[in-house]
């Protein structure tokens, strides 16, 4: 029974992933490459599982996409990771301000904001996207369900059309890994996988 349920779950995830418009992923890679080449910053945000994906994606752009740590670097930052600042903002200003107030401190016109949100409706990411647009940033949404408010706020919506949060977040993780891998190939060429893991995670 457990094996059958596992097979059903995996098949559901695979089918949902196949419904993603991969042209939006390619356009996402275009925007990231342009930001890298033009030395513009990339900020990544999300809540819950999407916060974990945001942190992981920022790390992938910093390490996975650019393994030569002595060369030109991605100017990328996950705004989910500064715990003391986030909790101070949430406590003093409200949880819906934790991202837009960080953008007000760090971001500049032309920078790229990546919003990862299953529902596309979380007030703090919507507010951050609204501020980003007013500043002249480029907004990329990575969404699920019907895309929510983010589908109309974003310049580009990488959308997983699936009504289940955990599966959507799992597919987001796959798409973000794909994005980082293909971006690395564009910037430095294909990299052969090591025979053994270089480090433990």
N, C-alpha and C positions, 0 to 999 in steps of 0.2 A: 504493500500500500504506500509506504514512504517513497519507494522508488518511482512509482507511478505518479505520485503527487509532485515529486521533484522534476520529472520529465515534463509534466504539464506546465509547471512554473517556468522552466527554462524555455519551453516552446512559446509561451506567452511573451516572455521578454524578447526573444528573438524576433517574433512577428511584429511586436511594437517597434523594435529598433529598425526593422526593414521599412517601416512607414515614414521614417525621417527623411526629409528632403535633403539629400547629401550636397546639393548645390549650396545650401545655406552654410554647411560646414566648410566647404571650399571658400566661400566668401568670408567666413570668420577667419580662416587662415590668412587670406589676403589682408584683412584689416590688421591682424597681429604682425604680419611681416612688415607692413607699412609702418606700424608704430615702432617696431624694432629699428628699421633702417633710418627712420626720421627722429629717433631718440625721444619718442613720446612715451609717457608713462601708461601703464596698464593697471587698473584697480579692479579687484574681484570681490564680490559680496554675495551673501546668501544667509539663510537661517537654517538651524538644525542640521539635517543631513546635507543640505545645500551649502551650509557653512563649511562642513567638512570637505565637500567637493571643491569649494572656493579655495580653501587652504591648500588642498592637494594640487589643484591646477596651478596656483601660483608657484608652488614648489617645482612642478613639472616644467614650467617655463624657465625657472631659474636654474635648474639642474639638468632635467631630461632633455629639453630642447637645446640647451647650450652647455654641453659637458665640459668645454674648454673654459675653465674658471678664470684664466688669465686674459682671455679675449674680451670682445665687446659683450656687454651683459644686457639682458632684458631689464628695464626699469619696471618691475612688477611688484605689487604689494596686495596681499589679501587683507581687507579691512575687517576681517572676522577675528584676527589673531591678537590684537592689543587688548588683553583682558581688562587691565585696570582702566584704560581710557573708555572702553565700551561700557563697563559697569558704571563708571562715573557719569557718562552721558545718559545712560538709561535711568540712573537714579535721579539726576538733577534736571534733565530735560525731557525724558520719556524715551521709551524703547524705539519709537518710530523715528527718532533723530540720530540713532547711533551711526548711520552711514553718511547721511547728507552733511552732517557737521564735520566728519572726517574729510569728506571731499572738499568742503569749504577751506579746510586747513592745508590740504596737500595738492589738489588737482588744479590743472590749467586747461585753457582752451586747447582743443585738439587731442587731449588725452583720451584714452579708451576705457570705458566702464563696462565690465562684464557682470551682468546680473544673473545669478543662478537661482531659479525659483520654480518649484513644482507647480504651484498654483498661478504664479504670476501676479498675485494680488496682495502680497504682504505689504502693509503700510510703509515699513521702513525702506524696502527696496524700491517701491513706487516713488516715494518721496526723493530718494537718492537719484533715481532716473530723471525725475522732473527737474531737479537741480542741475544735473549733468547736462541736460539739453539746454537749459537756460544759460549755462556757462559756455556752450559750444563744444562739449565733449561728444564723442561717438559712443552710442549705447548699443551693446549687444546683449540680448536676452537669451537665456537657455531655459526653456520652459517645458511644462507638461500640461495635462488636462486640455483646456481650450486656449491656453496662452494667457488668459486673464487680462488685466490692464496693461501688462508689459508688452503685449503683442502690438499695441498701437503706440506705445511710448518709445519702443526700441527702433533704431535704424535697421537692425537685423534681428530676426527671431529664429533661433535654432530650436525647433519645436518637436517634442515627443508627444504625438497625439494619443495619449493613453491615460485613463482615469484612475490610476493607482499610484500613490505617492512613492512607496518603496521601490516599485519596479521602474518608475520614472527616474528616480535618483540613481538607480543602478545603470540605466541606459545613459544618463548624463555622464556618469563616470567613464563609461566606455567611449562616448563621443569626445570627452575632454582629453582622454589618453590618445585617441586617434588624432585629434587636433595637434597635440604636442609632438607626436611622432612624425606626422607629415610636415609640420613646420620645421622640425629639425632637419629633415631630408632636404627641404628647400634651402635652408641656410648653410648647412655644412655637408650635405650629401648623405647617402645611406650609411648607417653604422652597423657593422656586423655585431650580433649579440655575443657577449662573452661566453666562453665555454662553461664557466661557473659564475655564480653570483658574485659581484665585486664587493658587496657588503650586505649585511643583514638589515631587515627593516622590522 
